[in-house]
Structures are given as C-alpha cells and as structure tokens.
Amino acid sequence: WRGVVVVLCALWASNFAAAKLVMAEPGVDSSLYAVSRFSLAALALLPGAIQTIRKNPQALDAETAKAAAVCGSWVAFGYLGQTLGLLTTTAARSCVICSLHCVFVAIIAEVWRVNKAIDAGKIVGKDPATKFDLKRLVPAIIAVTGVAIVELQGAAGGPTVGDALSIAQPIGFGMGYLQLEELMSKKPEAALPVSCIKLLVVAAASLGMFELQPLLHIGNGGISEALSQISFQVPSFGPIASSPLALGGILYTGLITTAAALWVESIAFARVPATDASIILTTEPIFAAVAGAITLGETFGTSDYVGASLIIGACVLATLIDIPGDQKCEIDSEGAVDGECEPPKEWPLGGF
C-alpha cells in the first residue's frame, strides 16, 4: 500500500503542470480553477457515497460525518494558505514549506503516541513508550532537506507575508493526514462517504474564496474599495467550457487526481501510517519535475538529482525504522481484519 501512496503522489504532482496549462487560458484564474476542480470532484463521488450509505447505513454515523467535515476543514485550510501565500511568495518556497508537513505529522504523531502510552498506565520516565523518540523525525528532516535542494536553488529575496501564510499548508495537510488515518482505522468501510464530505467542504471553501477574491487584490483604494467590489454571484464556467484545453484539464484534475485519488487515499490510510505516508508524499517535487519536463519542456539539474536521492532515501529509511505501537493490519474493503499485523521494523544500522 506504500506503493499506492507513491502512485497517488505522482498523480498529485501532475496537478502543477495541469494547473499551469489551465490557468494560462483566457478568463481562467486560480479561484475559478479551484471551484471547478473541487466541485466536479465532490459531485463525482456523491452518487457513490449515497449508494454506500444506502447499502450499509452504519458506514457513516454522525460522529464519522462530523470528523470527516473537520478533516476536510483542515485540508481546506491548507489549500487556502497555499493560494493566498502564492500571491507574494515563490512556488519553490511554497513547495518547501508545504513539505514540512512530514515533520509536523511526525512530531504530532509521536506526541499522541506518548500520551496514549501514559493514558494506558505506563510509568513516565521508566517505560520507553513514554519517551519522545527523536529518531522518528530523522526521515522527515532528510526528506525536507531534499525538497529544499530541489526547489530553492537560485531562489532569491527575503521572507514575505506569503511565506507566513504558506505555513497553513503543513499544518492543514498534516492534520488532515492524521485525522484521516484515525478515521479510516475506525471506519474503513466509510472511505467513499468520508472522501465526498472532505471534497464538499473544500469545494465550499473554494467558492467562498471565489466570492471574496476582490480582497485578494486590494488596490490603492484600500480594503474599503475591495469590500465594495464584492458581489456574490454564481461562477461563470464559460471560459472553461469554451477552451478544450481548460476543459480537459479540469476533467483530469477533478475526476482523476482529486476525486479518484482522494478516494484511494482514504482506503490507503487505513493501511499506511500517516507518518510514513507524509514522508512518501515529499516525493511530489520529483514527479512534478518529471511532469514539467514532459509537458512544459522544463529540464533537470544537478540539484534535482541530489535532492531526489535524499527524498527517496528518506522514504526507504521510513519503511525500515522501528515503529512499535503503531503497526498496521491488513484490512479488506468490508473492514474485516485479514492475517497478522506487520512485525516491528528496526533501524537498518542499529539504534542511536
């Protein structure tokens, strides 16, 4: 299932090239693109989600629906920070800041693990389970270093407000991964309804950003003038419908890399720890570079190869280190447990 996460990462990486092509079309800006992409994705999963609930009413109870909405809110928070941050920061910096989600997830997951051990009656300071294990952060730190080498070569300029806004990405996406893992461990049969609810929340947030877009481009008249320009309206999809390229891009990102990918992501997170998945997802810049080379004619440099080696090495290390108390069992589509949990893994070169 870690291989499935790699495939998902490759699909999501293609979004960058697809978005560039779509938003280069006349009349298609970032807010219209986001509304179109996430609305189409949510609508695509809605019939299947309803059918799943009809077949198995227990698949989605009120608690699960609420948790899915909260998870979607965190993801929307990450996307909002990404969009606002890109107004004043570079795409390279945004990507590196986003990759910090693997460090954030590793820290939060380790804190949760320690707290669970304490709640289970373990003696603080004496039982190893109650100690914060710093070695679990090593793969995440190596991965972020690799992303930085790939993305920041030649990046100039001091810190910007966009950099600060972009911090919403590791927090929002990281919390989304952690909550999705917890959700799927309890309700693996609710993968489709949970994915649909998440996308409905993100689509609603995208629509809100579309309606408030004058605030994103405040001119000399200040915020008062921007507020006066806000007029709630139904988005016009004419520019997308009139462009075969834009329409194809929306269909691809909406149906394949968003709807289908998030559905499979929910299934995968029932089997892969969020800590491992978040590190694997740092391979996204590698796949994005490949997609850019194929579709946009971009080229590779020495830093790309060095950074890619670090990222891949971090992923390998993450699959080898010992993760006691956080093992995953194989779960089939009906939620039944098949076989034994994976045995604990150990550091390939011994402990620190």
C-alpha positions in Angstrom: 0.0 0.0 0.0 3.0 2.3 0.3 3.4 1.8 -3.4 -0.2 3.0 -3.9 0.7 6.2 -2.0 3.6 6.7 -4.4 1.3 6.4 -7.3 -1.1 9.0 -5.7 1.9 11.3 -5.2 2.7 11.0 -8.9 -0.9 11.9 -9.8 -1.0 14.9 -7.5 2.4 16.1 -8.8 0.9 16.3 -12.3 -1.6 18.9 -10.9 1.1 21.6 -11.1 1.7 21.3 -14.8 -2.1 20.8 -15.4 -3.0 23.9 -13.4 -0.4 26.0 -15.3 -1.9 24.9 -18.6 -5.5 25.5 -17.5 -4.9 28.9 -15.8 -2.9 30.1 -18.9 -6.2 30.1 -20.8 -8.1 33.4 -21.1 -10.6 34.1 -18.2 -9.5 31.2 -16.0 -7.9 32.4 -12.7 -6.9 30.4 -9.6 -10.2 30.8 -7.8 -12.3 29.7 -10.8 -10.0 26.7 -11.3 -10.3 25.7 -7.6 -14.1 26.0 -7.6 -14.4 24.0 -10.9 -11.9 21.3 -9.8 -13.2 20.6 -6.3 -16.9 21.0 -7.2 -16.6 18.5 -10.0 -14.7 16.1 -7.7 -17.3 16.3 -5.0 -20.2 15.8 -7.4 -18.4 12.8 -8.9 -18.2 11.0 -5.6 -21.6 12.0 -4.3 -23.7 9.2 -6.0 -21.3 6.5 -4.9 -21.3 7.9 -1.3 -25.1 7.9 -1.2 -25.2 4.3 -2.6 -22.6 3.2 0.0 -24.7 4.6 2.9 -27.9 3.0 1.5 -26.3 -0.4 1.4 -24.7 0.0 4.8 -26.3 2.7 7.0 -23.7 2.0 9.7 -20.9 3.1 7.3 -21.4 6.7 8.1 -22.7 7.7 11.5 -23.0 11.3 12.8 -19.6 11.1 14.6 -17.8 9.9 11.5 -19.5 12.6 9.3 -18.5 15.3 11.8 -14.9 14.0 11.8 -14.8 13.9 8.0 -16.0 17.6 7.9 -13.3 18.6 10.4 -10.7 16.7 8.3 -12.0 18.5 5.2 -11.8 21.8 7.0 -8.1 21.2 7.8 -7.4 20.3 4.1 -9.3 23.4 3.0 -7.2 25.5 5.5 -4.1 24.1 3.8 -5.3 24.9 0.3 -6.4 28.4 1.4 -2.9 29.1 2.8 -1.3 27.8 -0.3 -3.4 30.0 -2.6 -3.0 33.2 -0.5 0.7 32.5 0.1 1.4 32.2 -3.7 0.3 35.8 -4.2 3.5 37.1 -2.6 5.9 34.1 -2.4 7.5 31.8 -5.0 6.2 28.4 -6.0 9.5 26.9 -4.9 9.3 28.3 -1.4 5.7 27.3 -1.1 6.6 23.8 -2.1 9.4 23.5 0.5 7.1 25.0 3.3 4.4 22.5 2.3 6.9 19.6 2.6 7.2 20.5 6.3 4.0 18.5 6.8 6.1 15.4 7.2 7.9 16.9 10.1 4.7 18.3 11.6 3.0 14.9 11.3 6.0 13.0 12.8 6.0 15.4 15.8 2.2 15.3 16.4 2.1 11.5 15.9 4.9 11.0 18.4 3.2 13.3 20.9 0.0 11.3 20.5 1.8 8.0 20.9 3.4 9.1 24.1 0.1 10.4 25.5 -1.6 7.2 24.7 1.1 5.2 26.5 0.7 7.4 29.5 -3.1 7.1 29.4 -2.6 3.3 29.3 -0.9 3.4 32.6 2.8 3.3 31.5 5.2 4.9 34.0 6.6 8.2 32.8 10.3 8.2 32.6 10.7 4.4 33.2 8.8 2.9 30.4 10.4 3.5 26.9 6.9 4.0 25.5 6.5 7.3 27.4 9.7 8.8 26.0 9.7 11.1 22.9 11.8 9.3 20.3 13.7 11.9 18.3 15.0 9.3 15.8 11.5 9.1 14.3 12.0 12.7 13.0 15.1 11.8 11.0 13.4 10.5 7.8 11.2 13.6 7.8 14.1 16.0 8.2 16.1 14.3 5.4 13.1 14.5 3.1 12.6 18.2 3.8 16.3 18.8 3.1 15.9 17.0 -0.2 12.9 19.1 -1.2 14.8 22.3 -0.3 17.7 21.3 -2.5 15.4 20.6 -5.4 13.2 23.7 -5.1 15.3 26.5 -3.6 18.3 26.6 -6.0 18.6 30.2 -7.1 15.5 31.4 -5.1 16.2 35.0 -4.1 14.6 37.6 -1.8 13.9 37.9 1.9 11.0 36.4 3.8 7.5 37.6 2.7 4.0 37.6 4.2 3.3 34.8 1.7 5.8 32.6 3.4 4.0 33.0 6.7 0.6 32.3 5.1 2.1 29.2 3.4 2.7 27.7 6.9 -1.0 26.8 6.8 -0.1 24.1 4.3 1.9 21.8 6.6 -0.5 22.4 9.5 -3.7 21.9 7.4 -2.5 19.0 5.3 -0.7 17.4 8.2 -3.7 17.5 10.5 -5.8 16.2 7.6 -3.4 13.1 7.2 -3.5 12.4 10.9 -7.3 12.7 11.2 -7.8 10.6 8.1 -5.7 7.8 9.4 -7.7 7.8 12.7 -11.0 7.9 10.8 -10.1 5.0 8.5 -8.7 2.9 11.3 -12.2 3.1 12.9 -14.4 3.1 9.8 -12.6 1.7 6.7 -15.9 1.0 5.1 -16.7 4.7 5.1 -13.8 5.6 2.7 -16.1 6.9 -0.1 -18.5 8.9 2.0 -15.6 10.4 4.0 -13.8 11.4 0.8 -17.0 13.0 -0.5 -17.6 15.0 2.6 -14.0 16.3 2.6 -14.4 17.4 -1.0 -17.7 19.1 -0.3 -16.0 21.1 2.5 -13.0 22.1 0.2 -15.4 23.0 -2.6 -17.4 25.3 -0.3 -14.2 26.9 0.9 -13.1 27.4 -2.7 -16.5 29.0 -3.5 -16.0 31.3 -0.6 -12.6 32.3 -1.8 -14.1 32.9 -5.3 -16.7 35.2 -3.9 -14.2 37.1 -1.8 -11.5 37.4 -4.4 -11.6 41.2 -4.5 -10.0 41.1 -1.1 -7.0 39.2 -2.6 -6.2 42.1 -4.9 -6.5 45.2 -2.7 -5.5 48.3 -4.8 -4.8 51.9 -3.9 -8.4 52.3 -2.6 -7.7 50.0 0.3 -9.9 47.4 1.9 -13.0 49.6 1.8 -12.9 49.7 -2.0 -12.2 46.0 -2.2 -15.3 45.3 0.1 -17.4 47.5 -2.2 -16.5 45.3 -5.1 -17.7 42.1 -3.5 -20.9 40.9 -5.1 -22.0 37.3 -4.6 -22.5 35.6 -7.9 -22.6 32.2 -9.5 -19.2 31.4 -11.0 -19.2 31.6 -14.8 -17.7 28.4 -16.3 -17.9 29.8 -19.9 -14.1 30.4 -20.2 -13.5 26.7 -19.2 -16.3 25.3 -21.4 -15.1 27.3 -24.5 -11.5 26.0 -24.2 -10.9 22.3 -24.9 -7.5 22.5 -23.1 -9.1 24.1 -19.9 -12.0 21.7 -20.0 -9.7 18.7 -20.4 -7.5 19.9 -17.5 -10.5 20.4 -15.2 -11.8 16.9 -16.1 -8.4 15.4 -15.4 -7.7 17.2 -12.1 -11.2 17.0 -10.9 -12.0 13.3 -11.7 -8.6 11.6 -11.7 -6.2 13.5 -9.4 -8.8 14.7 -6.9 -12.0 12.5 -6.8 -10.5 9.1 -7.6 -7.2 9.9 -5.8 -8.7 11.1 -2.6 -11.0 8.0 -2.5 -8.0 5.7 -2.9 -6.1 7.8 -0.3 -8.8 7.1 2.3 -8.5 3.4 1.6 -4.7 3.5 1.8 -4.6 5.5 5.1 -6.4 2.5 6.7 -3.2 0.5 6.0 -0.3 3.0 5.9 0.6 5.2 9.0 0.2 8.9 8.4 3.9 9.4 9.3 5.0 7.1 6.5 2.5 8.5 4.0 3.6 12.1 4.7 7.2 11.3 4.0 6.4 9.4 0.8 4.4 12.4 -0.3 7.5 14.5 -0.2 8.4 12.8 -3.5 5.9 15.1 -5.1 8.5 17.6 -6.4 10.3 14.8 -8.2 7.2 13.7 -10.0 6.3 17.4 -10.6 9.7 17.9 -12.2 9.2 14.9 -14.5 5.7 16.1 -15.4 7.1 19.6 -16.1 9.8 18.1 -18.3 7.3 16.1 -20.3 4.5 18.7 -20.7 6.3 22.1 -20.3 9.8 21.3 -21.6 11.5 22.0 -18.2 14.9 20.5 -17.5 16.7 18.7 -14.7 19.9 19.9 -12.9 22.4 18.5 -10.5 20.5 19.8 -7.5 17.4 17.9 -8.7 19.3 14.6 -8.7 20.9 15.3 -5.3 17.6 16.3 -3.7 15.7 13.4 -5.3 18.3 11.0 -3.8 17.7 12.4 -0.3 14.0 12.2 -0.7 14.0 8.6 -1.9 16.5 7.7 0.8 14.2 9.2 3.4 11.3 7.1 2.1 13.4 4.0 2.3 14.6 4.8 5.8 11.0 5.5 6.9 10.0 1.9 5.9 12.9 0.4 7.7 12.8 2.1 11.1 11.1 0.5 14.1 7.6 1.8 14.7 6.3 -0.1 17.8 2.8 0.5 18.9 1.8 2.0 15.5 1.6 -1.2 13.5 -0.9 -1.5 10.7 -3.0 -4.6 9.9 -4.3 -5.5 6.5 -8.0 -4.6 6.2 -10.2 -5.6 3.3 -12.9 -3.5 1.7 -15.5 -4.8 4.2 -13.5 -3.7 7.2 -12.5 -7.2 8.3 -9.0 -7.9 9.6 -7.0 -10.4 7.5 -3.9 -12.1 8.9 -1.4 -10.7 11.3 -0.1 -7.1 11.8 3.2 -6.3 10.3 6.1 -7.2 12.6 8.0 -4.2 14.1 10.8 -2.9 11.9 14.2 -2.0 13.2 16.9 0.6 12.2 19.0 -1.0 9.5 22.2 0.1 11.1 21.1 -0.3 14.7 19.9 2.3 17.2 21.4 5.7 18.0 
